[in-house]
Amino acid sequence: MKEFVDAANNLMWGSLLIWLLLGAGLLFTLMSGFIQVRHFGHTFGVMKRSFRREHGGISSFEAYCTSLGARVGTGNLAGVAVALELGGPGAVFWMWVTAMLGMATSFFESTLAQLFKVPNGDGSYRGGPAFYMQYGLGKRWMGVLFSVFLILAYPIAFNGVQSNTMAAAVAEVTDISTAWMGVLTAFFVGLVIFGGIRRIARVAEIVVPFMALAYLGMALWLVATHAERLPGVFRLVIESAFGIGEAAGGVLGYGIAQALINGVRRGLFSNEAGSGSAPIAAATADVRHPASQGYVQMLGVFTDTIVICTATAAIILLSGQFEAGAGLTGMALTQGAMSALVGDWGAGFMTVALLFFAFTSIMANTYYGETSLAFIHGDPRLVTAYRCVVLVGIFVGSQLDLPLVWAIADLSMGFMTIVNLVAVLLLSGVVIKLMRDYNAQLAFHVEPVFDPERYPEVRQRLPKGGW
């Protein structure tokens, strides 16, 4: 079984998805006129207004924190270490490229999620790729297929990965067993997820900014105190990405390929641009124009990969642990790197950071799966049963050896990414109309407001009550 899944992953991630992700990101970048560069400054202006709730629903900032909570997880700590181990320092460069192109992809998919959102009846909304596949393309079967892949990947496989990494990291620095850690994680997650998206968003709004700022503050301090090493680290990343200084021939080509493959794979796992998960959070926001949440989610990709993943890579490469070949892998490498820089308490700091990062990921992943399940069949009893199964899975995941789970998660994420990107490509013309409408209003120095009546070809496809 493992061999079959690994072979499928090698085919998908070794060729198909690499070029699909980069190609789609480049196409969206060109179609939008390099929106992630031209309007990067504008994203901060949108964020200033993101705390407002238009009709008492979920604010744009809460939706941003929910999606960022999912993005920022073990991929930002253990995942970066894995990318460095398998692809070398050059993988960091390809993570940057994936993120820059992914910002445009995120704008497109999140804008669509906002456009085709549906009301929950309590002032909040739900939506995502499954909904723009059904309403935008008229292909419900495509939405069901996407939802099945997401449920396999996020609440089942990725939650197990997050729980397992949390338990192992805590066991590394304390006497708390993995079993007890699994129970505690399931208990605290249960307190949040049974409150629905409102409670998830409220918790994310508090926890995510706190954990991100604390981690970035530590990383910036370490970079500042080791500034003399920084040029060498940057040069190492660039040279490794393009094989400069390596042996010629097959080894050179293999090294570049591994950096590219692992950088793109871990970049996507971390920032999720193109996979279709973050748009589910984006759809919950109560905003005046669909494109505004596209800008907010674009900033989420930048924060996750360009900022937080780069901070982790800098800590590892500055520490000397990676070059020394200390025999550490995954989260242990990240913990060891921090300890090498600041002393024994560094491992504890990384463990606490991981707990916050992974906890918010589990919360958001669970909501993504819940929305997907409700799209397939909206029986409330099914949702309650699903939440209970998720909690059991969190405990079980904390106890398992997870190579097969990781492989299945990668494969499921690959399939859902393909389905989502096909839908976004087919609906990209709609996004361009919305972008131009938003920018035209912005040019008159007014806050853009979406009026469906101006676009009858779009209005007739919109779910009732969304706009």
Number of C-alpha atoms within 10 A of each C-alpha: 7 12 10 10 16 18 14 16 21 14 12 17 20 18 12 14 20 19 13 17 24 20 13 20 26 19 18 26 22 12 15 19 13 18 18 24 13 10 13 16 11 15 19 14 13 18 18 10 15 21 15 18 17 14 11 11 19 26 25 28 26 30 32 27 29 32 30 31 33 31 30 33 26 28 27 28 29 20 23 31 28 21 28 25 19 15 24 24 29 28 34 32 24 24 29 20 19 28 30 24 24 30 29 31 33 33 32 34 33 34 29 32 32 32 31 28 29 22 17 13 8 8 13 21 23 26 29 33 34 29 30 29 27 19 19 25 16 13 15 18 13 19 26 21 16 25 27 16 21 28 24 18 27 25 28 23 25 27 28 30 26 24 30 25 24 27 27 19 22 21 16 17 14 9 8 13 15 24 17 13 22 24 18 15 22 23 14 13 21 16 11 17 22 14 11 12 26 18 15 25 27 17 18 27 21 12 18 23 14 12 19 20 12 12 19 16 13 15 20 15 11 19 17 12 11 14 13 11 14 15 9 12 16 17 14 16 22 17 17 23 24 18 20 14 9 14 11 10 8 9 12 16 14 13 21 22 19 20 29 26 23 28 31 28 25 27 32 26 23 27 33 27 34 31 26 29 30 32 31 30 34 35 31 32 29 28 24 16 21 29 29 29 33 30 27 26 34 27 23 27 32 20 19 26 30 21 16 21 27 21 23 24 25 20 25 26 23 24 22 15 21 22 12 9 11 11 9 17 17 19 26 20 24 30 27 24 27 27 19 19 18 12 11 14 14 18 25 18 16 22 26 17 19 27 23 20 27 28 27 28 28 29 27 30 28 26 23 28 27 25 22 29 20 15 20 17 12 13 11 10 8 13 18 13 10 17 20 14 13 25 25 15 19 29 25 17 26 28 18 15 11 16 12 16 19 17 21 21 26 23 22 21 26 24 18 25 25 19 21 25 24 14 22 26 17 13 18 21 13 19 25 17 13 22 21 13 18 20 16 13 14 13 10 9 9 11 15 19 16 18 12 14 10 10 13 10 11 15 16 13 16 20 18 12 11 17 20
